[in-house]
Structures are given as structure tokens and as C-alpha cells.
Amino acid sequence: MLSGRRLDLLDPSPFDIEIEDIAHGLARVARWNGQTTGEHAFSVAQHSCVVEEIAAHIKPGLEPKWRLAALLHDASEYVIGDMISPFKAALGVSYKSFEARLEDAIHVRFGLPPKTPQPIKKLIKSADKACAYFEATQLAGFSAKEALGFFGSPPPGYDLIIDPLPAPIAQARYLERYRVLAEAVGLLPGPDAWHTE
């Protein structure tokens, strides 16, 4: 990793995972394998920020730790890339097991339970599908009818105009969102932590 960390992919350690590496990698991984319109790819970093926002829209008052889980829902892709679901299925159980180990290590690194509780997992999946609907119709050439068939309807009262960001800006926004949530869950000191009278 650019941070200098060496991550053992077969036995990932939480101690070798850094948010800066995740943000850097995700900002350079393209959703839809880059098969989208516009000057810039829609990055997994930007997608993750939107998913976190949609999850909070669906469930107002969502605890910061679960908002953090939503932000990190695709964090493993900083190492393994964004594979389309049919390809993941074709790779089978060994791939899923590999991905699960990495996700567990990422969760432990950022103070989350290794396994996300089922209701939260379901919420994040709903937010993920809603984001995919907007991506499909605005960037990937799907009709609204096609997208509804694949992803279902976006949540009532939520709308999104997607403007794919350059990688450095997507990276900075992802890191900023992480810092806000990490501070809210007590992983980082707040802005007044070093203030002395």
C-alpha cells in the first residue's frame, strides 16, 4: 500500500489497514468497470458516500457507527477491485470467503463488529441498490424501467443528480466523511480535544 503497509491478502490484519489507503484505492476504482458516461469514472469512493447518505435517509437517526459501516460497505474493493455480482457468483465460495475475511479485518480496524447485524446489512443493501438505480439511469445507459427491474425503486423523498468527481476530489470527500463519522463514534478526537484554557 502507498502508506507503506504490507497487507497479507490471505490473512489480513486490522493493523495493516489504513483509511488513507482505502480512500486512495476506492477513488481510483470505477463503478460499472468504467462503462459510464462523462469525463470521469464514478468511483467506489463517491458511491460509498452516497450509499451512506441514502442509508441515513431511509432510517433517520441511524447511529453513527452504522453510518460508518455504510461508508465502509465496499472498502474491501480498495484491494480487490469492484467486481460485478455475476462474476463474484461465478467465482464461488472461495472468493466470498476471501472477501469476508478482508471485510471482517476492516470492520475490526474501525471499531465495528466483524459481522454486520442483519437489519443493518439489509438497510445498507437497500441503499446500495438505490444508488445503483441512479447510476444505471444517469451514467450506464439503462432505461428507468430496466433499472427498476434490476434495482427496485429508490426510497421515497430521495433524489440524486450524479456528477462523477475526479479521483483526488472523491478521495478527499471520502476521507472527510470518514473523519466526521469516526469522530462521532469516538475513533478520533473531536476538534476541541486539544483545546486548553
Order of alpha helices (4+ residues) and beta strands (2+ residues): alpha-alpha-alpha-alpha-alpha-alpha-alpha-alpha-alpha
